């Protein structure tokens, strides 16, 4: 069960590190948000640099990463609520300090 918990937390980190804002701005508008405004890939910078639709995709995608990380942890390590909590934290850590 320990290996499942570690796998769930590591997977959550990797899921959290997907730069949704960068991908949304690049695919929908062809803009590299890391070179515009604050240089961050969050919803507010994407809104300023690429517009409303990519910003909405970014916000929903970022929220979905957190939800998906917790749901995945519950599937991989059922019955261990601490693993789900740590997966949520790992997703946020991956979002803020990605690989």
Backbone torsions as a table, in degrees:
resi	resn	phi	psi	omega
1	UNK	NA	-28.2	178.9
2	UNK	-63.9	-41.2	178.8
3	UNK	-64.1	-36.8	176.8
4	UNK	-64.8	-40.7	179.1
5	UNK	-64.3	-44.3	178.8
6	UNK	-64.0	-42.3	178.8
7	UNK	-62.4	-40.5	-179.8
8	UNK	-65.3	-43.1	-178.4
9	UNK	-69.7	-42.0	177.7
10	UNK	-65.2	-40.2	177.4
11	UNK	-63.6	-38.6	178.5
12	UNK	-64.7	-39.9	177.3
13	UNK	-61.8	-46.5	-179.1
14	UNK	-64.8	-39.1	176.6
15	UNK	-63.6	-41.8	179.1
16	UNK	-66.1	-24.6	-176.7
17	UNK	-84.3	-0.8	176.1
18	UNK	-70.6	121.8	-175.9
19	UNK	-82.2	82.4	-176.1
20	UNK	-58.8	-43.2	-179.2
21	UNK	-62.1	-42.3	177.4
22	UNK	-62.2	-46.7	-178.7
23	UNK	-65.2	-42.6	-178.9
24	UNK	-63.8	-46.0	-179.3
25	UNK	-66.7	-39.1	-178.7
26	UNK	-69.6	-45.3	-176.5
27	UNK	-75.4	-36.7	-175.6
28	UNK	-89.1	-28.7	-176.3
29	UNK	-129.6	-8.1	-179.0
30	UNK	72.5	24.9	-176.3
31	UNK	-110.0	137.1	173.9
32	UNK	-93.5	100.8	-175.3
33	UNK	-70.1	-13.5	177.3
34	UNK	-74.2	-11.9	179.6
35	UNK	-109.6	6.5	-176.6
36	UNK	-126.9	144.0	175.3
37	UNK	61.2	-127.7	-177.8
38	UNK	-76.8	-15.8	-178.2
39	UNK	84.2	-0.6	179.4
40	UNK	-87.9	160.6	-177.9
41	UNK	-102.1	16.6	-179.5
42	UNK	-78.1	171.1	-175.3
43	UNK	-59.0	-38.3	-177.2
44	UNK	-69.5	-41.1	177.9
45	UNK	-69.6	-37.2	176.9
46	UNK	-65.0	-37.8	177.3
47	UNK	-61.3	-47.1	-180.0
48	UNK	-66.3	-40.6	-172.5
49	UNK	-86.6	-36.0	-170.4
50	UNK	-121.2	-15.9	177.4
51	UNK	110.9	-177.6	-171.6
52	UNK	-69.1	-47.1	-175.3
53	UNK	-62.4	-49.9	176.3
54	UNK	-61.2	-32.4	178.3
55	UNK	-67.7	-40.9	177.5
56	UNK	-64.1	-43.3	177.0
57	UNK	-59.8	-40.6	-179.9
58	UNK	-63.6	-49.1	-177.8
59	UNK	-63.7	-45.7	178.9
60	UNK	-66.2	-39.1	178.4
61	UNK	-65.9	-41.2	178.4
62	UNK	-65.6	-40.6	176.5
63	UNK	-65.6	-39.1	178.7
64	UNK	-64.2	-32.6	177.2
65	UNK	-62.7	-43.5	178.8
66	UNK	-65.5	-44.6	178.3
67	UNK	-63.1	-45.1	-178.6
68	UNK	-63.1	-37.3	179.5
69	UNK	-64.1	-43.1	179.4
70	UNK	-69.1	-42.5	179.0
71	UNK	-63.1	-41.7	178.4
72	UNK	-63.3	-41.5	178.7
73	UNK	-63.6	-37.3	178.5
74	UNK	-68.5	-29.3	176.6
75	UNK	-76.7	-41.3	-176.9
76	UNK	-74.3	-40.7	-177.1
77	UNK	-127.7	71.1	-178.5
78	UNK	-66.4	147.1	178.0
79	UNK	81.8	5.0	178.3
80	UNK	-121.2	85.4	-176.4
81	UNK	-63.0	-27.9	178.1
82	UNK	-63.8	-35.1	178.2
83	UNK	-65.3	-39.7	178.1
84	UNK	-64.0	-40.8	177.8
85	UNK	-64.4	-46.0	179.5
86	UNK	-65.4	-31.9	176.2
87	UNK	-66.3	-39.9	176.0
88	UNK	-62.7	-43.1	177.5
89	UNK	-64.5	-42.8	179.2
90	UNK	-62.4	-34.9	177.2
91	UNK	-65.0	-42.1	177.2
92	UNK	-65.9	-42.0	177.7
93	UNK	-62.0	-42.0	177.4
94	UNK	-65.0	-35.5	178.6
95	UNK	-66.8	-42.3	-176.7
96	UNK	-82.0	-34.9	-178.2
97	UNK	-132.4	74.9	-176.0
98	UNK	-78.3	162.5	-179.8
99	UNK	-64.9	NA	NA
